[in-house]
Amino acid sequence: MWPMLIALSPFFKDGQLGSFKSSGLNEIWKKSGNKIFIKDDPQNERVYNSAVTYKLKNASIKIAVLINKTTQSAGEATTIALKSVKNVSFFGLRTRGLATSNETIPMDNGDFLILTTAWMYDCHSRKYPQGIEPDYSACNYQELENSLLHWVR
């Protein structure tokens, strides 16, 4: 998810984009300056090796994002983060419902156990266990085209 959030960072304002939450855990993902963080750990250096310096020419333009049941996990994290952008609307079908976080646990024999340990939440503290609904539902190309044309006007 971090490469996607870093690539999209020019679209985000500084502040919370989402979080991982479970009992006793609240790890906030945020944008600050030109970097994406989880807690206070910058992800740019870990993933991309620098901050994104591109500036949007028109930050108020409408942005359409297509989602459906194949949007899952890191794609849902990206969708959740994009919910913090006021001029973004989502089209298509509900996402898969795998907006979760995993923890890697090292075992004594050298193997690793990977467990789902937290839910992803948006910047308004909503979680999506059944998936993320689009703003405009569209089951086929014609419905999508009609929704987009109506939305653009």
N, CA and C of each residue as an Amber inpcrd file, in Angstrom:
protein
   459
   0.8030000  -1.2060000   0.0000000   0.0000000   0.0000000   0.0000000
   0.8430000   1.2660000   0.0000000   2.0220000   1.1820000   0.6170000
   2.8650000   2.3810000   0.7330000   3.2910000   2.9360000  -0.6200000
   3.7020000   2.1150000  -1.5900000   4.0630000   2.6920000  -2.8950000
   2.9010000   3.4500000  -3.5410000   1.6700000   2.9260000  -3.3820000
   0.5090000   3.5970000  -3.9650000   0.2380000   4.9280000  -3.2750000
   0.2890000   4.9420000  -1.9460000   0.0390000   6.1880000  -1.2160000
   1.1290000   7.2230000  -1.5030000   2.3620000   6.7700000  -1.5980000
   3.4650000   7.6900000  -1.9130000   3.2660000   8.2930000  -3.3050000
   2.9140000   7.4580000  -4.2910000   2.7050000   7.9560000  -5.6550000
   1.5590000   8.9640000  -5.7140000   0.5350000   8.7580000  -4.8880000
  -0.6240000   9.6490000  -4.8840000  -0.4810000  10.8230000  -3.9190000
   0.6360000  10.9180000  -3.2290000   0.7820000  11.9260000  -2.1750000
   0.5240000  13.3680000  -2.6300000   0.7980000  13.7620000  -3.8830000
   0.4610000  15.1390000  -4.2690000  -1.0420000  15.4450000  -4.1790000
  -1.8870000  14.4160000  -4.2240000  -3.3340000  14.6240000  -4.1460000
  -3.8210000  14.8310000  -2.7120000  -3.0360000  14.4060000  -1.7310000
  -3.4480000  14.4660000  -0.3330000  -3.0160000  15.7710000   0.3170000
  -3.8630000  16.2750000   1.2140000  -3.4670000  17.3820000   2.0790000
  -2.7720000  16.7910000   3.2910000  -1.9960000  17.5970000   3.9810000
  -1.3690000  17.1340000   5.2150000  -2.4500000  16.7190000   6.2070000
  -2.2240000  15.5960000   6.8630000  -3.1700000  15.1120000   7.8630000
  -3.3880000  13.6210000   7.7420000  -4.3260000  13.1250000   8.5310000
  -4.6020000  11.6920000   8.5840000  -5.2770000  11.2140000   7.3110000
  -4.7830000  10.0720000   6.7960000  -5.3530000   9.4310000   5.6170000
  -6.1500000   8.1950000   5.9940000  -5.7590000   7.5500000   7.0770000
  -6.3950000   6.3230000   7.5350000  -5.6490000   5.8010000   8.7410000
  -6.0100000   4.5700000   9.1420000  -5.3150000   3.9700000  10.2850000
  -5.5540000   2.4710000  10.3240000  -4.7070000   1.7920000  11.0890000
  -4.9100000   0.3940000  11.4600000  -5.3710000   0.4020000  12.9050000
  -6.4870000  -0.2770000  13.1860000  -6.9810000  -0.3260000  14.5610000
  -7.3580000  -1.7460000  14.9480000  -7.0230000  -2.0880000  16.1840000
  -7.5050000  -3.2980000  16.8460000  -7.4750000  -2.9830000  18.3330000
  -7.7880000  -3.9520000  19.1640000  -7.7880000  -3.6690000  20.6040000
  -6.3910000  -3.2300000  21.0340000  -6.3070000  -2.0220000  21.5470000
  -5.0320000  -1.4910000  22.0190000  -4.1110000  -0.9500000  20.9450000
  -4.5220000  -0.9640000  19.6800000  -3.6650000  -0.5000000  18.5830000
  -4.3830000   0.5950000  17.8090000  -3.6910000   1.6690000  17.5280000
  -4.1990000   2.7120000  16.6360000  -2.9950000   3.3270000  15.9350000
  -2.6590000   2.7840000  14.7580000  -1.5160000   3.2630000  13.9760000
  -2.0340000   4.1250000  12.8330000  -1.8010000   5.4150000  12.9360000
  -2.3240000   6.3800000  11.9640000  -1.3880000   6.4920000  10.7680000
  -1.9790000   6.4930000   9.5480000  -1.2290000   6.8080000   8.3320000
  -1.5620000   8.2520000   8.0160000  -0.5400000   9.0010000   7.6630000
  -0.7590000  10.4240000   7.4190000   0.2100000  10.9430000   6.3730000
  -0.1380000  12.1040000   5.8570000   0.7810000  12.8430000   4.9990000
   1.2510000  14.0480000   5.7960000   2.5450000  14.2970000   5.7480000
   3.1220000  15.4860000   6.3590000   4.2290000  15.9760000   5.4380000
   4.0990000  17.2200000   4.9890000   5.0530000  17.7250000   4.0000000
   4.8980000  16.9370000   2.7140000   5.9720000  16.4170000   2.1980000
   5.9290000  15.6050000   0.9760000   6.0990000  14.1240000   1.2690000
   5.8010000  13.7090000   2.4950000   6.0450000  12.3190000   2.8770000
   4.8030000  11.6630000   3.4610000   4.7670000  10.3430000   3.3330000
   3.7190000   9.5020000   3.9070000   4.3080000   8.7870000   5.1190000
   3.5560000   8.7970000   6.2130000   4.0130000   8.2050000   7.4730000
   3.0210000   7.1740000   7.9830000   3.5280000   6.2010000   8.7330000
   2.7140000   5.4140000   9.6450000   3.3120000   5.6880000  11.0110000
   2.4510000   6.1030000  11.9250000   2.9130000   6.6400000  13.2100000
   3.8800000   7.7810000  12.8780000   5.0960000   7.7280000  13.3650000
   6.0840000   8.7710000  13.0390000   7.1760000   8.2520000  12.1170000
   6.9260000   7.1180000  11.4640000   7.9180000   6.4860000  10.5910000
   7.6420000   6.8330000   9.1280000   8.5310000   7.6030000   8.4800000
   8.3240000   7.9260000   7.0680000   8.4890000   6.6780000   6.2030000
   7.5480000   6.4850000   5.2960000   7.5840000   5.3210000   4.4090000
   8.3120000   5.6180000   3.1060000   8.4710000   6.9020000   2.7530000
   9.1360000   7.2520000   1.4950000  10.5480000   6.6840000   1.4250000
  11.3290000   6.8680000   2.4870000  12.7120000   6.3940000   2.4860000
  12.7760000   4.8710000   2.4170000  11.8370000   4.2220000   3.0750000
  11.8250000   2.7560000   3.1050000  11.4420000   2.1780000   1.7410000
  10.5320000   2.8480000   1.0460000   9.9830000   2.3040000  -0.1970000
  10.5690000   2.9610000  -1.4370000  10.6850000   4.2720000  -1.4210000
  10.9820000   5.0320000  -2.6380000  12.3150000   5.7660000  -2.5740000
  12.8230000   5.9600000  -1.3990000  14.1200000   6.5810000  -1.1460000
  14.1260000   8.1010000  -1.2650000  12.9610000   8.7340000  -1.3810000
  12.9120000  10.1960000  -1.3580000  11.4680000  10.6610000  -1.2480000
  11.2950000  11.9320000  -1.0170000   9.9620000  12.5240000  -0.9770000
   9.4970000  12.8050000  -2.4020000   8.1870000  12.7990000  -2.6060000
   7.6160000  13.1560000  -3.9010000   7.5020000  14.6740000  -3.9380000
   8.0970000  15.2920000  -4.9250000   8.1230000  16.7560000  -4.9800000
   7.1770000  17.3350000  -6.0320000   6.5040000  16.4790000  -6.8020000
   5.5710000  16.9600000  -7.8220000   4.4270000  17.7250000  -7.1640000
   4.0320000  18.8290000  -7.7520000   2.8970000  19.6290000  -7.2810000
   1.7950000  19.5790000  -8.3330000   0.5620000  19.4130000  -7.8950000
  -0.5660000  19.4010000  -8.8220000  -0.7660000  20.7820000  -9.4300000
  -1.0770000  20.8100000 -10.7200000  -1.3450000  22.0790000 -11.3860000
  -2.7430000  22.5820000 -11.0520000  -3.6830000  21.6510000 -10.8420000
  -5.0600000  22.0210000 -10.5000000  -5.5600000  21.0440000  -9.4400000
  -5.4400000  21.4080000  -8.1910000  -5.8110000  20.5200000  -7.0850000
  -7.3120000  20.4230000  -6.8750000  -8.0990000  21.2520000  -7.5580000
  -9.5450000  21.2300000  -7.3380000 -10.3220000  20.4890000  -8.4270000
  -9.6370000  19.9310000  -9.4180000 -10.3050000  19.2120000 -10.4950000
 -10.9740000  17.9440000  -9.9500000 -12.1320000  17.5880000 -10.5230000
 -12.8330000  16.3730000 -10.1090000 -12.0080000  15.1440000 -10.4900000
 -12.0010000  14.1520000  -9.5920000 -11.2540000  12.9150000  -9.8270000
 -12.1990000  11.7370000  -9.6780000 -12.3110000  10.9200000 -10.7220000
 -13.1320000   9.7110000 -10.6950000 -12.2250000   8.5140000 -10.4570000
 -12.5980000   7.6650000  -9.5000000 -11.8320000   6.4600000  -9.1840000
 -12.7560000   5.2590000  -9.3660000 -12.3110000   4.2870000 -10.1610000
 -13.0980000   3.0780000 -10.3910000 -12.7190000   2.0180000  -9.3630000
 -13.7310000   1.4090000  -8.7360000 -13.5130000   0.3220000  -7.7790000
 -14.4920000  -0.8050000  -8.0800000 -14.1290000  -2.0170000  -7.6570000
 -15.0420000  -3.1550000  -7.7390000 -14.5210000  -4.2630000  -6.8300000
 -15.0670000  -5.4720000  -6.9870000 -14.7040000  -6.5680000  -6.0760000
 -13.2450000  -6.9950000  -6.2020000 -12.5570000  -6.6010000  -7.2630000
 -11.1290000  -6.9280000  -7.3650000 -10.2570000  -5.8810000  -6.6780000
 -10.8770000  -4.8040000  -6.1970000 -10.1610000  -3.8170000  -5.3810000
 -10.1100000  -4.3850000  -3.9730000  -8.9220000  -4.7710000  -3.5270000
  -8.8140000  -5.4340000  -2.2290000  -7.4870000  -5.1150000  -1.5670000
  -7.4600000  -5.2570000  -0.2690000  -6.2510000  -5.1100000   0.5350000
  -5.5680000  -3.7580000   0.2870000  -4.4170000  -3.7340000  -0.3660000
  -3.7080000  -2.4680000  -0.6150000  -4.5460000  -1.5240000  -1.4730000
  -5.3470000  -2.0770000  -2.3870000  -6.2550000  -1.2500000  -3.1820000
  -7.3190000  -0.6010000  -2.3150000  -7.7760000  -1.3270000  -1.2980000
  -8.7440000  -0.7520000  -0.3620000  -8.0780000   0.2970000   0.5240000
  -6.8200000   0.0880000   0.8910000  -6.0820000   1.1110000   1.6520000
  -5.9820000   2.3900000   0.8310000  -5.7140000   2.2560000  -0.4500000
  -5.6280000   3.4120000  -1.3420000  -6.9840000   4.1050000  -1.4420000
  -8.0480000   3.3100000  -1.5820000  -9.4050000   3.8570000  -1.6320000
  -9.7260000   4.6070000  -0.3480000  -9.3900000   3.9980000   0.7950000
  -9.6230000   4.6370000   2.0950000  -8.8790000   5.9700000   2.1730000
  -7.6290000   5.9980000   1.7650000  -6.8580000   7.2470000   1.7960000
  -7.4700000   8.2920000   0.8640000  -7.9300000   7.8630000  -0.3100000
  -8.5350000   8.8030000  -1.2570000  -9.8580000   9.3640000  -0.7470000
 -10.4860000   8.6950000   0.2150000 -11.7040000   9.2340000   0.8270000
 -11.4250000  10.5410000   1.5680000 -10.1660000  10.8140000   1.8750000
  -9.8130000  12.0760000   2.5450000  -9.7390000  13.2460000   1.5650000
  -9.8280000  12.9630000   0.2720000  -9.7330000  14.0030000  -0.7630000
 -11.1490000  14.4060000  -1.1800000 -11.5150000  15.6500000  -0.9580000
 -12.8930000  16.1200000  -1.1550000 -13.3890000  15.9980000  -2.5870000
 -12.5280000  16.1770000  -3.5720000 -12.9720000  16.1930000  -4.9660000
 -12.8640000  14.8290000  -5.6500000 -12.7710000  13.7480000  -4.8570000
 -12.7280000  12.3850000  -5.3980000 -14.1040000  11.7410000  -5.2490000
 -14.5710000  11.0870000  -6.3160000 -15.7880000  10.2800000  -6.2720000
 -15.4490000   8.8860000  -6.7710000 -16.1430000   7.8870000  -6.2250000
 -15.8840000   6.4880000  -6.5480000 -17.0340000   5.9290000  -7.3780000
 -16.6730000   5.1670000  -8.4150000 -17.6320000   4.5930000  -9.3510000
 -17.3970000   3.0930000  -9.4580000 -18.4630000   2.3330000  -9.6830000
 -18.3270000   0.9010000  -9.9170000 -19.1200000   0.0790000  -8.9330000
 -18.4340000  -0.8690000  -8.2960000 -19.0690000  -1.8050000  -7.3650000
 -18.2990000  -1.8470000  -6.0530000 -18.9210000  -2.4100000  -5.0390000
 -18.2940000  -2.5250000  -3.7230000 -16.9770000  -3.2980000  -3.8130000
 -16.0020000  -2.8580000  -3.0150000 -14.6950000  -3.5290000  -2.9760000
 -14.8110000  -4.8710000  -2.2490000 -13.7350000  -5.6010000  -2.1930000
 -13.7160000  -6.9730000  -1.6900000 -13.9790000  -7.1140000  -0.1850000
 -13.5800000  -6.1520000   0.6130000 -13.7780000  -6.2570000   2.0610000
 -12.5920000  -6.8610000   2.7830000 -11.3930000  -6.6480000   2.2440000
 -10.1670000  -7.1560000   2.8700000  -9.2930000  -5.9950000   3.3400000
  -9.9420000  -4.9790000   3.8960000  -9.2150000  -3.8030000   4.3910000
  -8.6820000  -4.1190000   5.7870000  -7.6410000  -4.9280000   5.8040000
  -7.0730000  -5.4130000   7.0640000  -5.5610000  -5.2410000   7.0660000
  -4.9830000  -5.4400000   8.2310000  -3.5300000  -5.3540000   8.3950000
  -3.0140000  -6.6860000   8.9170000  -1.8650000  -7.0760000   8.4320000
  -1.2550000  -8.3370000   8.8560000  -0.0380000  -8.0940000   9.7280000
   0.2240000  -9.0440000  10.5880000   1.4270000  -9.0190000  11.4210000
   2.2270000 -10.2800000  11.1360000   3.5210000 -10.1190000  10.9130000
   4.4130000 -11.2480000  10.6770000   5.0510000 -11.6440000  12.0010000
   4.8400000 -12.9000000  12.3770000   5.3440000 -13.4020000  13.6540000
   6.4070000 -14.4610000  13.3700000   7.6680000 -14.2160000  13.7660000
   8.7180000 -15.2150000  13.5430000   8.5170000 -16.4110000  14.4780000
   8.7030000 -17.6020000  13.9320000   8.5730000 -18.8410000  14.7080000
   9.9680000 -19.3430000  15.0920000  10.0270000 -20.1820000  16.1170000
  11.3050000 -20.7130000  16.6060000  12.0740000 -21.4940000  15.5410000
  11.3500000 -22.1500000  14.6130000  12.0120000 -22.9720000  13.5970000
  12.4550000 -22.1680000  12.3700000  12.2830000 -20.8370000  12.4110000
  12.6890000 -19.9930000  11.2890000  11.5530000 -19.6460000  10.3420000
  10.4130000 -20.3230000  10.4660000   9.2450000 -19.9960000   9.6540000
   8.5990000 -18.7120000  10.1770000   7.6350000 -18.2260000   9.4190000
   6.8880000 -17.0430000   9.8290000   5.4010000 -17.3430000   9.7780000
   4.6740000 -16.8430000  10.7380000   3.2240000 -16.9280000  10.7750000
   2.6930000 -15.5270000  10.4840000   1.8340000 -15.4260000   9.4780000
   1.2720000 -14.1280000   9.1170000  -0.2070000 -14.1420000   9.4880000
  -0.5800000 -13.2630000  10.4210000  -1.9490000 -13.1960000  10.9200000
  -2.5610000 -11.8310000  10.6380000  -3.8400000 -11.8300000  10.3220000
  -4.5780000 -10.5780000  10.2260000  -4.8720000 -10.1180000  11.6400000
  -4.4240000  -8.9110000  11.9710000  -4.5100000  -8.4470000  13.3580000
  -5.2400000  -7.1150000  13.5350000  -5.5820000  -6.4270000  12.4590000
  -6.2350000  -5.1230000  12.6100000  -7.0730000  -4.8090000  11.3720000
  -8.0110000  -3.8890000  11.5530000  -8.8150000  -3.3520000  10.4580000
  -8.2350000  -2.0260000  10.0060000  -8.4680000  -1.6950000   8.7460000
  -8.1570000  -0.3550000   8.2510000  -9.3790000   0.5300000   8.4880000
  -9.1290000   1.7610000   8.9100000 -10.1740000   2.7590000   9.1210000
  -9.8580000   3.9810000   8.2780000 -10.9110000   4.6880000   7.8580000
 -10.6710000   5.9260000   7.1170000 -10.4240000   7.0800000   8.0870000
 -10.2330000   8.2660000   7.5530000  -9.9140000   9.4350000   8.3850000
 -11.0850000   9.8760000   9.2540000 -12.2610000   9.2890000   9.0400000
 -13.4420000   9.5870000   9.8560000 -13.7490000   8.4420000  10.8230000
 -12.7800000   7.5350000  11.0070000 -12.8890000   6.3830000  11.9230000
 -13.9520000   5.3650000  11.5070000 -14.1820000   5.2180000  10.1940000
 -15.0890000   4.1810000   9.6890000 -14.2680000   3.0080000   9.1770000
 -14.7220000   1.7920000   9.4980000 -14.0980000   0.5980000   8.9280000
 -15.0540000  -0.0200000   7.9190000 -14.5370000  -0.9130000   7.0880000
 -15.2960000  -1.4370000   5.9590000 -15.1860000  -2.9620000   5.8770000
 -15.7270000  -3.6900000   6.8530000 -15.5850000  -5.1500000   6.8330000
 -16.3120000  -5.8250000   5.6680000 -17.3210000  -5.1630000   5.1120000
 -18.0580000  -5.7220000   3.9760000 -17.6170000  -5.1110000   2.6510000
 -16.6060000  -4.2740000   2.6780000 -16.1370000  -3.5990000   1.4730000
 -16.5610000  -2.1400000   1.4540000 -15.9910000  -1.3940000   0.5350000
 -16.2470000   0.0410000   0.4010000 -17.2130000   0.2510000  -0.7610000
 -18.3410000   0.8800000  -0.4630000 -19.3440000   1.1420000  -1.5000000
 -18.9230000   2.3430000  -2.3470000 -19.1810000   2.2790000  -3.6540000
 -18.8910000   3.4480000  -4.4930000 -19.9210000   4.5510000  -4.2400000
 -19.5730000   5.7600000  -4.6040000 -20.5360000   6.8650000  -4.5590000
 -21.5940000   6.6880000  -5.6490000 -21.1760000   6.1050000  -6.7730000
 -22.0530000   5.8740000  -7.9130000 -21.9070000   4.4220000  -8.3420000
 -22.9690000   3.6420000  -8.1500000 -22.9270000   2.2230000  -8.4900000
 -23.1020000   2.0360000  -9.9950000 -22.3030000   1.1510000 -10.5680000
 -22.3840000   0.8520000 -11.9990000 -21.9850000  -0.6020000 -12.2110000
 -22.9130000  -1.3880000 -12.7710000 -22.6620000  -2.8200000 -12.9760000
 -22.1140000  -3.1510000 -14.3540000 -22.2200000  -2.2220000 -15.2940000
 -21.7240000  -2.4850000 -16.6420000 -21.2020000  -1.1860000 -17.2550000
 -20.6310000  -1.3230000 -18.4310000 -20.0010000  -0.1730000 -19.0870000
 -20.9980000   0.9580000 -19.3330000 -22.2110000   0.6240000 -19.7940000
 -23.2040000   1.6600000 -20.0970000 -23.5970000   2.4280000 -18.8380000
 -23.8190000   1.7220000 -17.7320000 -24.1430000   2.3960000 -16.4650000
 -22.9840000   3.2820000 -16.0080000 -21.7750000   2.7710000 -16.1630000
 -20.5960000   3.5470000 -15.7760000 -20.4880000   4.8180000 -16.6140000
 -20.6300000   4.6640000 -17.9240000 -20.5540000   5.8200000 -18.8130000
 -21.6250000   6.8520000 -18.4640000 -22.8610000   6.4000000 -18.2300000
 -23.9470000   7.3210000 -17.8840000 -23.6650000   8.0380000 -16.5680000
 -23.1890000   7.2990000 -15.5760000 -22.8710000   7.8970000 -14.2720000
 -21.7710000   8.9390000 -14.4000000 -20.7290000   8.6000000 -15.1430000
 -19.6090000   9.5300000 -15.3150000 -20.0280000  10.7890000 -16.0730000
 -20.8130000  10.6210000 -17.1330000 -21.2650000  11.7820000 -17.9080000
 -22.1470000  12.6940000 -17.0620000 -23.0340000  12.1030000 -16.2680000
 -23.8900000  12.8960000 -15.3780000 -23.0520000  13.6120000 -14.3170000
 -22.0690000  12.9280000 -13.7580000 -21.2110000  13.4720000 -12.6940000
 -20.3390000  14.6230000 -13.2010000 -19.8440000  14.5120000 -14.4310000
 -18.9500000  15.5210000 -15.0010000 -19.6910000  16.8410000 -15.2260000
 -20.9630000  16.7580000 -15.5390000 -21.7320000  17.9840000 -15.8690000
 -21.9810000  18.8370000 -14.6870000
